[in-house]
């Protein structure tokens, strides 16, 4: 069960990074291996919003759709994702964006997943760290495109 956790300091605001990660429908434009995204539904719950979304992940001969529940907490700037259906046994991810007094934002990211298929799980384990680095860098590049290199 690979897990990955990291914190990065970036020259943007917590709101900018929250908005970028919350825009699940735009993931195919910049996120590696993401071939398509579809928002099934969005429901306002007062202090948070629950979005049901499907992503199509494509890597070499592997192409799978998976559904997830994305819970958006705008006030504390947190985003939690839970797996609903698809090729995983389980998958969760957590984002937290924290403005820093000296400027910029600390982006806290955590992911934990396991594929149902042993072969896929073995392959994922071999390139997991590199894949997580590519995904985090893709979000950083997207922030620079949207908000400029200085924030």
C-alpha positions, 0 to 999 in steps of 0.5 A: 500500500504505497503512501506519499506525504509531502509539504511544499512551500510555493509563492502563491496564496492558499486560495489560489492553490485551493482553487487550482486543486478543486478544479477537478474538471481541468485535470486532463489539461495538465495532470499526467496520465489523466485522459478525461474528467467528468463531474457527476454532481456537486452538492453544497452542504453549507460549510463544505461541498461534496463533488462526485467525479470520475477520472480516466487514467491512462498509462501505456496499455492500462486505461481505467475509470475511477470514481471518487467523492471530493469534499471541499472545505473552503474555510480551512482550505482543505480537500479530501478525496475518497475512492468510490469505484474502479480499479483500486481496493482503496484510495484517499488523498488529502490536501491542505493549503496554509498561508504563511506570514512571510508570504506564500503557501505551504501545500500539504499533500497525502495519498494512500492507495492500493490497486485490486490487481496485483500486477498493477499494484506491483508496477505502481510500487516500482514507479510510485515515488517518481509518479507522485513527484511528476503529479506534484510538479504538474500542479506547480507548473499549472499554478505558474501558468495560471498565477504567474511565476511569482504568484 
